[in-house]
Amino acid sequence: MWKEYKGRIIGAIIGTVLAISFLTIGFWKTIFLITFALIGLFIGSFFDNKEKINDLIYRLKEIFTNIGRER
């Protein structure tokens, strides 16, 4: 059952956690929490891949300078 419905189960769990977060701590606090969790995930993936901190800074600089620009 897990292999067949893995995506649906994970999606339902994430949706439930988000709904509880929105109801208990509010919309903006939940968005703030998710944003920093994603930033932490992004930075952690660099350390897992054994990349240098200079590469991380360069990549973040590229992301923030390209915000709002069409590709």
C-alpha positions in Angstrom: 0.0 0.0 0.0 2.8 2.4 0.9 4.6 2.1 -2.5 1.4 2.5 -4.5 0.0 5.6 -2.6 3.3 7.1 -1.2 2.7 10.5 -2.9 -0.9 10.8 -1.8 -0.1 9.8 1.8 2.8 12.3 2.0 0.6 15.0 0.4 -2.2 14.4 2.9 0.2 14.6 5.8 1.7 17.8 4.6 -1.8 19.3 3.9 -2.9 18.4 7.4 0.2 19.9 9.0 -0.3 23.1 7.0 -3.9 23.3 7.9 -3.2 22.9 11.6 -0.4 25.4 11.4 -2.7 28.0 9.7 -5.4 27.5 12.3 -3.1 27.6 15.4 -0.4 30.1 14.6 -1.8 32.0 11.7 -1.1 32.5 8.0 1.9 34.8 8.1 3.7 33.0 10.9 3.2 29.7 9.0 4.5 31.2 5.7 7.5 32.6 7.7 8.2 29.2 9.2 8.0 27.5 5.8 10.3 30.1 4.2 13.0 29.6 6.8 12.6 25.8 6.7 13.2 25.9 2.9 16.2 28.2 3.3 17.6 25.7 5.9 16.9 22.8 3.5 18.7 24.7 0.7 21.7 25.5 2.8 21.8 21.9 4.3 21.8 20.4 0.8 25.0 22.4 0.0 26.7 20.9 3.1 25.5 17.4 2.2 27.0 17.8 -1.3 30.2 19.1 0.3 30.1 22.3 -1.7 32.0 25.3 -0.7 30.3 28.3 1.1 31.4 30.6 -1.7 29.3 28.5 -4.2 26.4 28.9 -1.8 26.8 32.7 -1.6 27.2 32.9 -5.4 24.1 30.8 -6.0 22.0 32.8 -3.5 23.2 36.1 -5.2 22.1 34.7 -8.6 18.7 33.8 -7.2 18.0 37.2 -5.6 19.2 39.2 -8.6 17.0 37.2 -10.9 13.8 37.6 -8.9 11.1 39.2 -11.1 13.0 38.8 -14.3 11.6 36.7 -17.1 13.8 33.9 -18.3 
